[in-house]
Amino acid sequence: MANQDATHPGYWKDARGNLIPESNVKDVDKLRDELVREQIGKAKKLSEEIARFKGCAMGDIEAFIKLSADKYDAKVGGKKGNVTMFSYDGQYKVIRQVAEHMTFDERLQAAKALIDECLREWTEDGRDEVKTIINDAFQVDQEGKINVGRILGLRRLEITDPRWLKAMQAISDSLQVVGSKPYVRFYERQADDSYTPIPLDIASI
């Protein structure tokens, strides 16, 4: 569909919202517009098809999990949990993963205050490497979000200061699961017995 304004026949709308007489639009711009819209239309249809495929795949996997559990009179609750299934000959495998989205509540501020106390005291001891690791962990990204993995990584530091240990407990207590997102991935076995993903991301094909 050409980029013509429905309320102003004979005009095209440019990127700034201005109405341009069709006679002033270059032929090459019209052809480019046609190409882009055609490809976007195809991409949207493909995206919808992939979404339907994912929904069907997730439903089929969940149904099979329940069917398998029924064989042992076991009840499987919810859709949480990672599952790997193989074809009988091991040539293919399907993995369902549920990634949890985690964040911290206000108790993270208490943890940071305790850590800052330690850092002020450690300044005299010259523990610059530890201070760098800690400060980097509390940096936010461009969206203003804290990297959960970096914060949790602080718990691996072997520091026995009571304030530090209390801060680590505050970090653990402040961790909250705010949502989850299911993924399904497909793999094919290669000659060396490794499994290569079957790409569904257009950028990886």
Secondary structure, DSSP 8 states (H G I E B T S, - for coil): ---B-TTSTTEEE-TTS-EEEGGGS-HHHHHHHHHHHHHHHHHHHHHHHHHHHHHHHHHHHHHHHHHHHHTTT----SS-S-EEEE-TTSSEEEEEEEEEEEEE-THHHHHHHHHHHHHHHHGGGT-HHHHHHHHHHT-B-TTS-B-HHHHHHGGGS----HHHHHHHHHHHHHEEEEEEEEEEEEEEE-TTS-EEE---SGGG-
